[in-house]
């Protein structure tokens, strides 16, 4: 193996290591769960406001929690999109390295 090939293999290993854990999936999961809980809590809070003549303190607390969870979900979703864009760029780089190293070429594996 020459130096360039060795460098490409090291770069490939670093990219595989970095892409082995998908942070975007975790961020999207946090966003989805917080949106679902926010909707459920928002509906319960709306019911409290609808049923009472004077809004109870727990309804205001529920409204604050609903807004907080909604904002948290929105922030996590935006972070997930940013991280996903970076992961896709790194994945394209990984595929290009595999093409340059001819790892996916079956004819390169045959004996010469």
Backbone as XML, in Angstrom:
<?xml version="1.0"?>
<chain id="A" units="angstrom">
  <residue number="1" name="UNK">
    <atom name="N" x="0.843" y="-1.180" z="0.000"/>
    <atom name="CA" x="0.000" y="0.000" z="0.000"/>
    <atom name="C" x="0.884" y="1.238" z="0.000"/>
  </residue>
  <residue number="2" name="UNK">
    <atom name="N" x="0.553" y="2.152" z="-0.858"/>
    <atom name="CA" x="1.328" y="3.385" z="-0.868"/>
    <atom name="C" x="0.747" y="4.355" z="0.158"/>
  </residue>
  <residue number="3" name="UNK">
    <atom name="N" x="1.398" y="5.508" z="0.310"/>
    <atom name="CA" x="1.023" y="6.478" z="1.339"/>
    <atom name="C" x="-0.372" y="7.060" z="1.088"/>
  </residue>
  <residue number="4" name="UNK">
    <atom name="N" x="-0.701" y="7.288" z="-0.180"/>
    <atom name="CA" x="-2.019" y="7.876" z="-0.483"/>
    <atom name="C" x="-3.133" y="6.898" z="-0.126"/>
  </residue>
  <residue number="5" name="UNK">
    <atom name="N" x="-2.939" y="5.632" z="-0.457"/>
    <atom name="CA" x="-3.940" y="4.622" z="-0.138"/>
    <atom name="C" x="-4.080" y="4.459" z="1.368"/>
  </residue>
  <residue number="6" name="UNK">
    <atom name="N" x="-2.956" y="4.483" z="2.070"/>
    <atom name="CA" x="-2.984" y="4.385" z="3.531"/>
    <atom name="C" x="-3.751" y="5.562" z="4.129"/>
  </residue>
  <residue number="7" name="UNK">
    <atom name="N" x="-3.525" y="6.759" z="3.594"/>
    <atom name="CA" x="-4.215" y="7.956" z="4.067"/>
    <atom name="C" x="-5.718" y="7.849" z="3.806"/>
  </residue>
  <residue number="8" name="UNK">
    <atom name="N" x="-6.082" y="7.314" z="2.634"/>
    <atom name="CA" x="-7.494" y="7.146" z="2.308"/>
    <atom name="C" x="-8.168" y="6.131" z="3.241"/>
  </residue>
  <residue number="9" name="UNK">
    <atom name="N" x="-7.456" y="5.063" z="3.567"/>
    <atom name="CA" x="-8.000" y="4.064" z="4.488"/>
    <atom name="C" x="-8.190" y="4.658" z="5.881"/>
  </residue>
  <residue number="10" name="UNK">
    <atom name="N" x="-7.234" y="5.465" z="6.337"/>
    <atom name="CA" x="-7.380" y="6.113" z="7.644"/>
    <atom name="C" x="-8.554" y="7.081" z="7.652"/>
  </residue>
  <residue number="11" name="UNK">
    <atom name="N" x="-8.708" y="7.811" z="6.569"/>
    <atom name="CA" x="-9.827" y="8.748" z="6.448"/>
    <atom name="C" x="-11.161" y="7.988" z="6.420"/>
  </residue>
  <residue number="12" name="UNK">
    <atom name="N" x="-11.172" y="6.864" z="5.730"/>
    <atom name="CA" x="-12.374" y="6.027" z="5.674"/>
    <atom name="C" x="-12.739" y="5.512" z="7.065"/>
  </residue>
  <residue number="13" name="UNK">
    <atom name="N" x="-11.761" y="5.065" z="7.828"/>
    <atom name="CA" x="-12.018" y="4.570" z="9.176"/>
    <atom name="C" x="-12.552" y="5.674" z="10.084"/>
  </residue>
  <residue number="14" name="UNK">
    <atom name="N" x="-11.999" y="6.883" z="9.962"/>
    <atom name="CA" x="-12.491" y="8.010" z="10.767"/>
    <atom name="C" x="-13.942" y="8.340" z="10.421"/>
  </residue>
  <residue number="15" name="UNK">
    <atom name="N" x="-14.266" y="8.339" z="9.143"/>
    <atom name="CA" x="-15.638" y="8.626" z="8.733"/>
    <atom name="C" x="-16.599" y="7.536" z="9.192"/>
  </residue>
  <residue number="16" name="UNK">
    <atom name="N" x="-16.187" y="6.284" z="9.097"/>
    <atom name="CA" x="-17.039" y="5.195" z="9.559"/>
    <atom name="C" x="-17.276" y="5.297" z="11.059"/>
  </residue>
  <residue number="17" name="UNK">
    <atom name="N" x="-16.261" y="5.671" z="11.793"/>
    <atom name="CA" x="-16.387" y="5.855" z="13.248"/>
    <atom name="C" x="-17.348" y="6.993" z="13.562"/>
  </residue>
  <residue number="18" name="UNK">
    <atom name="N" x="-17.210" y="8.104" z="12.832"/>
    <atom name="CA" x="-18.066" y="9.268" z="13.084"/>
    <atom name="C" x="-19.517" y="8.984" z="12.703"/>
  </residue>
  <residue number="19" name="UNK">
    <atom name="N" x="-19.725" y="8.203" z="11.666"/>
    <atom name="CA" x="-21.085" y="7.919" z="11.212"/>
    <atom name="C" x="-21.722" y="6.715" z="11.911"/>
  </residue>
  <residue number="20" name="UNK">
    <atom name="N" x="-20.969" y="6.038" z="12.771"/>
    <atom name="CA" x="-21.528" y="4.867" z="13.444"/>
    <atom name="C" x="-22.615" y="5.245" z="14.439"/>
  </residue>
  <residue number="21" name="UNK">
    <atom name="N" x="-22.553" y="6.445" z="14.974"/>
    <atom name="CA" x="-23.620" y="6.929" z="15.859"/>
    <atom name="C" x="-24.329" y="8.076" z="15.162"/>
  </residue>
  <residue number="22" name="UNK">
    <atom name="N" x="-25.614" y="7.931" z="14.994"/>
    <atom name="CA" x="-26.409" y="8.950" z="14.302"/>
    <atom name="C" x="-27.038" y="9.866" z="15.337"/>
  </residue>
  <residue number="23" name="UNK">
    <atom name="N" x="-26.483" y="11.044" z="15.521"/>
    <atom name="CA" x="-27.021" y="12.011" z="16.475"/>
    <atom name="C" x="-28.340" y="12.591" z="15.996"/>
  </residue>
  <residue number="24" name="UNK">
    <atom name="N" x="-28.534" y="12.684" z="14.691"/>
    <atom name="CA" x="-29.773" y="13.265" z="14.170"/>
    <atom name="C" x="-30.984" y="12.428" z="14.566"/>
  </residue>
  <residue number="25" name="UNK">
    <atom name="N" x="-30.837" y="11.118" z="14.629"/>
    <atom name="CA" x="-31.938" y="10.254" z="15.011"/>
    <atom name="C" x="-32.387" y="10.546" z="16.439"/>
  </residue>
  <residue number="26" name="UNK">
    <atom name="N" x="-31.431" y="10.710" z="17.333"/>
    <atom name="CA" x="-31.746" y="11.024" z="18.722"/>
    <atom name="C" x="-32.423" y="12.391" z="18.834"/>
  </residue>
  <residue number="27" name="UNK">
    <atom name="N" x="-31.931" y="13.365" z="18.095"/>
    <atom name="CA" x="-32.529" y="14.698" z="18.136"/>
    <atom name="C" x="-33.948" y="14.690" z="17.583"/>
  </residue>
  <residue number="28" name="UNK">
    <atom name="N" x="-34.187" y="13.966" z="16.492"/>
    <atom name="CA" x="-35.537" y="13.872" z="15.937"/>
    <atom name="C" x="-36.473" y="13.118" z="16.887"/>
  </residue>
  <residue number="29" name="UNK">
    <atom name="N" x="-35.963" y="12.120" z="17.588"/>
    <atom name="CA" x="-36.782" y="11.392" z="18.559"/>
    <atom name="C" x="-37.192" y="12.315" z="19.708"/>
  </residue>
  <residue number="30" name="UNK">
    <atom name="N" x="-36.241" y="13.102" z="20.203"/>
    <atom name="CA" x="-36.562" y="14.069" z="21.262"/>
    <atom name="C" x="-37.627" y="15.054" z="20.784"/>
  </residue>
  <residue number="31" name="UNK">
    <atom name="N" x="-37.483" y="15.534" z="19.561"/>
    <atom name="CA" x="-38.444" y="16.489" z="19.013"/>
    <atom name="C" x="-39.827" y="15.855" z="18.901"/>
  </residue>
  <residue number="32" name="UNK">
    <atom name="N" x="-39.900" y="14.646" z="18.379"/>
    <atom name="CA" x="-41.186" y="13.974" z="18.209"/>
    <atom name="C" x="-41.889" y="13.704" z="19.527"/>
  </residue>
  <residue number="33" name="UNK">
    <atom name="N" x="-41.140" y="13.191" z="20.500"/>
    <atom name="CA" x="-41.732" y="12.900" z="21.801"/>
    <atom name="C" x="-42.204" y="14.189" z="22.470"/>
  </residue>
  <residue number="34" name="UNK">
    <atom name="N" x="-41.403" y="15.234" z="22.406"/>
    <atom name="CA" x="-41.809" y="16.487" z="23.060"/>
    <atom name="C" x="-43.020" y="17.100" z="22.370"/>
  </residue>
  <residue number="35" name="UNK">
    <atom name="N" x="-43.125" y="16.975" z="21.046"/>
    <atom name="CA" x="-44.314" y="17.477" z="20.350"/>
    <atom name="C" x="-45.565" y="16.691" z="20.749"/>
  </residue>
  <residue number="36" name="UNK">
    <atom name="N" x="-45.446" y="15.382" z="20.845"/>
    <atom name="CA" x="-46.592" y="14.555" z="21.230"/>
    <atom name="C" x="-47.047" y="14.888" z="22.649"/>
  </residue>
  <residue number="37" name="UNK">
    <atom name="N" x="-46.089" y="14.965" z="23.576"/>
    <atom name="CA" x="-46.437" y="15.296" z="24.961"/>
    <atom name="C" x="-46.996" y="16.712" z="25.035"/>
  </residue>
  <residue number="38" name="UNK">
    <atom name="N" x="-46.458" y="17.613" z="24.233"/>
    <atom name="CA" x="-46.957" y="18.984" z="24.208"/>
    <atom name="C" x="-48.403" y="19.043" z="23.729"/>
  </residue>
  <residue number="39" name="UNK">
    <atom name="N" x="-48.742" y="18.271" z="22.722"/>
    <atom name="CA" x="-50.125" y="18.247" z="22.224"/>
    <atom name="C" x="-51.064" y="17.669" z="23.281"/>
  </residue>
  <residue number="40" name="UNK">
    <atom name="N" x="-50.664" y="16.572" z="23.918"/>
    <atom name="CA" x="-51.503" y="15.958" z="24.948"/>
    <atom name="C" x="-51.702" y="16.917" z="26.123"/>
  </residue>
  <residue number="41" name="UNK">
    <atom name="N" x="-50.612" y="17.509" z="26.577"/>
    <atom name="CA" x="-50.696" y="18.449" z="27.686"/>
    <atom name="C" x="-51.468" y="19.706" z="27.293"/>
  </residue>
  <residue number="42" name="UNK">
    <atom name="N" x="-51.308" y="20.132" z="26.058"/>
    <atom name="CA" x="-52.048" y="21.300" z="25.575"/>
    <atom name="C" x="-53.541" y="21.041" z="25.537"/>
  </residue>
  <residue number="43" name="UNK">
    <atom name="N" x="-53.949" y="19.841" z="25.122"/>
    <atom name="CA" x="-55.377" y="19.501" z="25.105"/>
    <atom name="C" x="-55.940" y="19.438" z="26.518"/>
  </residue>
  <residue number="44" name="UNK">
    <atom name="N" x="-55.183" y="18.860" z="27.439"/>
    <atom name="CA" x="-55.643" y="18.812" z="28.838"/>
    <atom name="C" x="-55.737" y="20.220" z="29.421"/>
  </residue>
  <residue number="45" name="UNK">
    <atom name="N" x="-54.796" y="21.066" z="29.100"/>
    <atom name="CA" x="-54.825" y="22.450" z="29.576"/>
    <atom name="C" x="-55.998" y="23.211" z="28.967"/>
  </residue>
  <residue number="46" name="UNK">
    <atom name="N" x="-56.248" y="23.001" z="27.689"/>
    <atom name="CA" x="-57.385" y="23.658" z="27.046"/>
    <atom name="C" x="-58.692" y="23.222" z="27.697"/>
  </residue>
  <residue number="47" name="UNK">
    <atom name="N" x="-58.786" y="21.949" z="28.049"/>
    <atom name="CA" x="-59.981" y="21.450" z="28.739"/>
    <atom name="C" x="-60.131" y="22.124" z="30.101"/>
  </residue>
  <residue number="48" name="UNK">
    <atom name="N" x="-59.037" y="22.329" z="30.828"/>
    <atom name="CA" x="-59.106" y="23.027" z="32.110"/>
    <atom name="C" x="-59.587" y="24.462" z="31.933"/>
  </residue>
  <residue number="49" name="UNK">
    <atom name="N" x="-59.082" y="25.144" z="30.935"/>
    <atom name="CA" x="-59.518" y="26.513" z="30.672"/>
    <atom name="C" x="-60.991" y="26.547" z="30.248"/>
  </residue>
  <residue number="50" name="UNK">
    <atom name="N" x="-61.427" y="25.574" z="29.470"/>
    <atom name="CA" x="-62.801" y="25.547" z="28.940"/>
    <atom name="C" x="-63.823" y="25.281" z="30.053"/>
  </residue>
  <residue number="51" name="UNK">
    <atom name="N" x="-63.478" y="24.384" z="30.969"/>
    <atom name="CA" x="-64.430" y="23.960" z="31.997"/>
    <atom name="C" x="-64.553" y="24.916" z="33.176"/>
  </residue>
  <residue number="52" name="UNK">
    <atom name="N" x="-63.573" y="25.726" z="33.434"/>
    <atom name="CA" x="-63.622" y="26.549" z="34.647"/>
    <atom name="C" x="-63.977" y="27.997" z="34.312"/>
  </residue>
  <residue number="53" name="UNK">
    <atom name="N" x="-64.725" y="28.617" z="35.224"/>
    <atom name="CA" x="-65.078" y="30.033" z="35.052"/>
    <atom name="C" x="-63.855" y="30.906" z="35.277"/>
  </residue>
  <residue number="54" name="UNK">
    <atom name="N" x="-63.066" y="30.529" z="36.274"/>
    <atom name="CA" x="-61.802" y="31.203" z="36.543"/>
    <atom name="C" x="-60.684" y="30.200" z="36.308"/>
  </residue>
  <residue number="55" name="UNK">
    <atom name="N" x="-59.687" y="30.582" z="35.560"/>
    <atom name="CA" x="-58.612" y="29.636" z="35.219"/>
    <atom name="C" x="-57.830" y="29.254" z="36.471"/>
  </residue>
  <residue number="56" name="UNK">
    <atom name="N" x="-57.754" y="27.951" z="36.760"/>
    <atom name="CA" x="-56.972" y="27.523" z="37.930"/>
    <atom name="C" x="-55.473" y="27.661" z="37.661"/>
  </residue>
  <residue number="57" name="UNK">
    <atom name="N" x="-54.733" y="27.684" z="38.764"/>
    <atom name="CA" x="-53.287" y="27.837" z="38.642"/>
    <atom name="C" x="-52.645" y="26.686" z="37.873"/>
  </residue>
  <residue number="58" name="UNK">
    <atom name="N" x="-53.218" y="25.511" z="38.029"/>
    <atom name="CA" x="-52.643" y="24.357" z="37.339"/>
    <atom name="C" x="-52.800" y="24.500" z="35.822"/>
  </residue>
  <residue number="59" name="UNK">
    <atom name="N" x="-53.831" y="25.212" z="35.382"/>
    <atom name="CA" x="-54.005" y="25.434" z="33.942"/>
    <atom name="C" x="-52.902" y="26.340" z="33.403"/>
  </residue>
  <residue number="60" name="UNK">
    <atom name="N" x="-52.548" y="27.348" z="34.173"/>
    <atom name="CA" x="-51.445" y="28.227" z="33.740"/>
    <atom name="C" x="-50.118" y="27.479" z="33.749"/>
  </residue>
  <residue number="61" name="UNK">
    <atom name="N" x="-49.950" y="26.620" z="34.722"/>
    <atom name="CA" x="-48.739" y="25.792" z="34.770"/>
    <atom name="C" x="-48.698" y="24.854" z="33.562"/>
  </residue>
  <residue number="62" name="UNK">
    <atom name="N" x="-49.853" y="24.276" z="33.220"/>
    <atom name="CA" x="-49.935" y="23.404" z="32.048"/>
    <atom name="C" x="-49.657" y="24.149" z="30.761"/>
  </residue>
  <residue number="63" name="UNK">
    <atom name="N" x="-50.143" y="25.385" z="30.689"/>
    <atom name="CA" x="-49.885" y="26.198" z="29.498"/>
    <atom name="C" x="-48.394" y="26.506" z="29.360"/>
  </residue>
  <residue number="64" name="UNK">
    <atom name="N" x="-47.755" y="26.834" z="30.485"/>
    <atom name="CA" x="-46.306" y="27.101" z="30.452"/>
    <atom name="C" x="-45.531" y="25.849" z="30.043"/>
  </residue>
  <residue number="65" name="UNK">
    <atom name="N" x="-45.943" y="24.697" z="30.574"/>
    <atom name="CA" x="-45.267" y="23.445" z="30.216"/>
    <atom name="C" x="-45.487" y="23.104" z="28.750"/>
  </residue>
  <residue number="66" name="UNK">
    <atom name="N" x="-46.692" y="23.359" z="28.258"/>
    <atom name="CA" x="-46.999" y="23.097" z="26.839"/>
    <atom name="C" x="-46.127" y="23.946" z="25.933"/>
  </residue>
  <residue number="67" name="UNK">
    <atom name="N" x="-46.044" y="25.226" z="26.230"/>
    <atom name="CA" x="-45.218" y="26.122" z="25.416"/>
    <atom name="C" x="-43.742" y="25.735" z="25.521"/>
  </residue>
  <residue number="68" name="UNK">
    <atom name="N" x="-43.309" y="25.410" z="26.737"/>
    <atom name="CA" x="-41.911" y="24.992" z="26.928"/>
    <atom name="C" x="-41.569" y="23.745" z="26.142"/>
  </residue>
  <residue number="69" name="UNK">
    <atom name="N" x="-42.453" y="22.749" z="26.198"/>
    <atom name="CA" x="-42.203" y="21.515" z="25.439"/>
    <atom name="C" x="-42.247" y="21.756" z="23.938"/>
  </residue>
  <residue number="70" name="UNK">
    <atom name="N" x="-43.145" y="22.628" z="23.504"/>
    <atom name="CA" x="-43.206" y="22.955" z="22.079"/>
    <atom name="C" x="-41.926" y="23.627" z="21.598"/>
  </residue>
  <residue number="71" name="UNK">
    <atom name="N" x="-41.420" y="24.560" z="22.397"/>
    <atom name="CA" x="-40.167" y="25.232" z="22.032"/>
    <atom name="C" x="-38.988" y="24.268" z="22.069"/>
  </residue>
  <residue number="72" name="UNK">
    <atom name="N" x="-38.961" y="23.400" z="23.075"/>
    <atom name="CA" x="-37.903" y="22.397" z="23.163"/>
    <atom name="C" x="-37.919" y="21.491" z="21.932"/>
  </residue>
  <residue number="73" name="UNK">
    <atom name="N" x="-39.114" y="21.053" z="21.529"/>
    <atom name="CA" x="-39.240" y="20.211" z="20.338"/>
    <atom name="C" x="-38.789" y="20.923" z="19.083"/>
  </residue>
  <residue number="74" name="UNK">
    <atom name="N" x="-39.133" y="22.206" z="18.976"/>
    <atom name="CA" x="-38.724" y="22.980" z="17.811"/>
    <atom name="C" x="-37.202" y="23.141" z="17.744"/>
  </residue>
  <residue number="75" name="UNK">
    <atom name="N" x="-36.586" y="23.411" z="18.890"/>
    <atom name="CA" x="-35.121" y="23.551" z="18.931"/>
    <atom name="C" x="-34.450" y="22.233" z="18.565"/>
  </residue>
  <residue number="76" name="UNK">
    <atom name="N" x="-34.950" y="21.132" z="19.140"/>
    <atom name="CA" x="-34.369" y="19.823" z="18.827"/>
    <atom name="C" x="-34.546" y="19.456" z="17.357"/>
  </residue>
  <residue number="77" name="UNK">
    <atom name="N" x="-35.692" y="19.808" z="16.787"/>
    <atom name="CA" x="-35.938" y="19.522" z="15.371"/>
    <atom name="C" x="-34.954" y="20.289" z="14.494"/>
  </residue>
  <residue number="78" name="UNK">
    <atom name="N" x="-34.751" y="21.557" z="14.792"/>
    <atom name="CA" x="-33.809" y="22.355" z="13.996"/>
    <atom name="C" x="-32.385" y="21.839" z="14.149"/>
  </residue>
  <residue number="79" name="UNK">
    <atom name="N" x="-32.003" y="21.444" z="15.367"/>
    <atom name="CA" x="-30.682" y="20.857" z="15.568"/>
    <atom name="C" x="-30.549" y="19.554" z="14.790"/>
  </residue>
  <residue number="80" name="UNK">
    <atom name="N" x="-31.600" y="18.760" z="14.790"/>
    <atom name="CA" x="-31.589" y="17.495" z="14.051"/>
    <atom name="C" x="-31.407" y="17.703" z="12.561"/>
  </residue>
  <residue number="81" name="UNK">
    <atom name="N" x="-32.078" y="18.714" z="12.003"/>
    <atom name="CA" x="-31.911" y="19.007" z="10.573"/>
    <atom name="C" x="-30.486" y="19.441" z="10.260"/>
  </residue>
  <residue number="82" name="UNK">
    <atom name="N" x="-29.899" y="20.254" z="11.140"/>
    <atom name="CA" x="-28.521" y="20.706" z="10.931"/>
    <atom name="C" x="-27.545" y="19.533" z="10.996"/>
  </residue>
  <residue number="83" name="UNK">
    <atom name="N" x="-27.717" y="18.687" z="12.004"/>
    <atom name="CA" x="-26.830" y="17.526" z="12.162"/>
    <atom name="C" x="-27.030" y="16.542" z="11.008"/>
  </residue>
  <residue number="84" name="UNK">
    <atom name="N" x="-28.283" y="16.365" z="10.563"/>
    <atom name="CA" x="-28.561" y="15.461" z="9.443"/>
    <atom name="C" x="-27.873" y="15.945" z="8.167"/>
  </residue>
  <residue number="85" name="UNK">
    <atom name="N" x="-27.897" y="17.240" z="7.920"/>
    <atom name="CA" x="-27.225" y="17.774" z="6.732"/>
    <atom name="C" x="-25.731" y="17.471" z="6.786"/>
  </residue>
  <residue number="86" name="UNK">
    <atom name="N" x="-25.131" y="17.632" z="7.960"/>
    <atom name="CA" x="-23.705" y="17.327" z="8.123"/>
    <atom name="C" x="-23.449" y="15.828" z="7.945"/>
  </residue>
  <residue number="87" name="UNK">
    <atom name="N" x="-24.325" y="14.995" z="8.492"/>
    <atom name="CA" x="-24.162" y="13.549" z="8.340"/>
    <atom name="C" x="-24.285" y="13.115" z="6.884"/>
  </residue>
  <residue number="88" name="UNK">
    <atom name="N" x="-25.179" y="13.739" z="6.147"/>
    <atom name="CA" x="-25.322" y="13.385" z="4.728"/>
    <atom name="C" x="-24.095" y="13.775" z="3.920"/>
  </residue>
  <residue number="89" name="UNK">
    <atom name="N" x="-23.493" y="14.915" z="4.252"/>
    <atom name="CA" x="-22.261" y="15.323" z="3.567"/>
    <atom name="C" x="-21.144" y="14.338" z="3.881"/>
  </residue>
  <residue number="90" name="UNK">
    <atom name="N" x="-21.031" y="13.950" z="5.165"/>
    <atom name="CA" x="-19.996" y="12.982" z="5.532"/>
    <atom name="C" x="-20.254" y="11.620" z="4.885"/>
  </residue>
  <residue number="91" name="UNK">
    <atom name="N" x="-21.527" y="11.237" z="4.748"/>
    <atom name="CA" x="-21.848" y="9.964" z="4.105"/>
    <atom name="C" x="-21.480" y="9.987" z="2.631"/>
  </residue>
  <residue number="92" name="UNK">
    <atom name="N" x="-21.725" y="11.092" z="1.953"/>
    <atom name="CA" x="-21.310" y="11.211" z="0.545"/>
    <atom name="C" x="-19.793" y="11.124" z="0.421"/>
  </residue>
  <residue number="93" name="UNK">
    <atom name="N" x="-19.088" y="11.729" z="1.357"/>
    <atom name="CA" x="-17.624" y="11.634" z="1.362"/>
    <atom name="C" x="-17.190" y="10.189" z="1.577"/>
  </residue>
  <residue number="94" name="UNK">
    <atom name="N" x="-17.877" y="9.490" z="2.464"/>
    <atom name="CA" x="-17.581" y="8.083" z="2.714"/>
    <atom name="C" x="-17.787" y="7.249" z="1.455"/>
  </residue>
  <residue number="95" name="UNK">
    <atom name="N" x="-18.893" y="7.478" z="0.746"/>
    <atom name="CA" x="-19.139" y="6.736" z="-0.496"/>
    <atom name="C" x="-18.082" y="7.044" z="-1.554"/>
  </residue>
  <residue number="96" name="UNK">
    <atom name="N" x="-17.665" y="8.299" z="-1.635"/>
    <atom name="CA" x="-16.620" y="8.669" z="-2.593"/>
    <atom name="C" x="-15.298" y="7.977" z="-2.253"/>
  </residue>
  <residue number="97" name="UNK">
    <atom name="N" x="-14.967" y="7.909" z="-0.970"/>
    <atom name="CA" x="-13.744" y="7.200" z="-0.562"/>
    <atom name="C" x="-13.836" y="5.720" z="-0.916"/>
  </residue>
  <residue number="98" name="UNK">
    <atom name="N" x="-14.981" y="5.124" z="-0.694"/>
    <atom name="CA" x="-15.149" y="3.705" z="-1.049"/>
    <atom name="C" x="-14.994" y="3.489" z="-2.553"/>
  </residue>
  <residue number="99" name="UNK">
    <atom name="N" x="-15.488" y="4.440" z="-3.351"/>
    <atom name="CA" x="-15.320" y="4.323" z="-4.810"/>
    <atom name="C" x="-13.853" y="4.469" z="-5.192"/>
  </residue>
  <residue number="100" name="UNK">
    <atom name="N" x="-13.173" y="5.429" z="-4.575"/>
    <atom name="CA" x="-11.754" y="5.632" z="-4.910"/>
    <atom name="C" x="-10.903" y="4.452" z="-4.495"/>
  </residue>
  <residue number="101" name="UNK">
    <atom name="N" x="-11.255" y="3.804" z="-3.387"/>
    <atom name="CA" x="-10.503" y="2.640" z="-2.931"/>
    <atom name="C" x="-10.970" y="1.347" z="-3.595"/>
  </residue>
  <residue number="102" name="UNK">
    <atom name="N" x="-12.023" y="1.438" z="-4.407"/>
    <atom name="CA" x="-12.599" y="0.312" z="-5.131"/>
    <atom name="C" x="-13.020" y="-0.813" z="-4.192"/>
  </residue>
  <residue number="103" name="UNK">
    <atom name="N" x="-13.618" y="-0.435" z="-3.056"/>
    <atom name="CA" x="-14.077" y="-1.435" z="-2.101"/>
    <atom name="C" x="-15.387" y="-2.086" z="-2.531"/>
  </residue>
  <residue number="104" name="UNK">
    <atom name="N" x="-16.174" y="-1.397" z="-3.329"/>
    <atom name="CA" x="-17.457" y="-1.929" z="-3.767"/>
    <atom name="C" x="-17.399" y="-2.511" z="-5.178"/>
  </residue>
  <residue number="105" name="UNK">
    <atom name="N" x="-16.224" y="-2.568" z="-5.742"/>
    <atom name="CA" x="-16.052" y="-3.087" z="-7.097"/>
    <atom name="C" x="-15.723" y="-4.579" z="-7.010"/>
  </residue>
  <residue number="106" name="UNK">
    <atom name="N" x="-16.629" y="-5.461" z="-7.428"/>
    <atom name="CA" x="-16.366" y="-6.889" z="-7.305"/>
    <atom name="C" x="-15.204" y="-7.363" z="-8.189"/>
  </residue>
  <residue number="107" name="UNK">
    <atom name="N" x="-14.936" y="-6.691" z="-9.293"/>
    <atom name="CA" x="-13.828" y="-7.123" z="-10.145"/>
    <atom name="C" x="-12.484" y="-6.849" z="-9.488"/>
  </residue>
  <residue number="108" name="UNK">
    <atom name="N" x="-12.426" y="-5.905" z="-8.560"/>
    <atom name="CA" x="-11.162" y="-5.621" z="-7.886"/>
    <atom name="C" x="-10.821" y="-6.708" z="-6.887"/>
  </residue>
  <residue number="109" name="UNK">
    <atom name="N" x="-11.795" y="-7.512" z="-6.482"/>
    <atom name="CA" x="-11.557" y="-8.574" z="-5.519"/>
    <atom name="C" x="-11.084" y="-9.867" z="-6.167"/>
  </residue>
  <residue number="110" name="UNK">
    <atom name="N" x="-11.193" y="-9.970" z="-7.487"/>
    <atom name="CA" x="-10.763" y="-11.182" z="-8.185"/>
    <atom name="C" x="-9.247" y="-11.243" z="-8.255"/>
  </residue>
  <residue number="111" name="UNK">
    <atom name="N" x="-8.698" y="-12.423" z="-8.236"/>
    <atom name="CA" x="-7.238" y="-12.549" z="-8.372"/>
    <atom name="C" x="-6.791" y="-12.087" z="-9.747"/>
  </residue>
  <residue number="112" name="UNK">
    <atom name="N" x="-5.651" y="-11.484" z="-9.789"/>
    <atom name="CA" x="-5.107" y="-10.938" z="-11.033"/>
    <atom name="C" x="-4.352" y="-12.016" z="-11.799"/>
  </residue>
</chain>
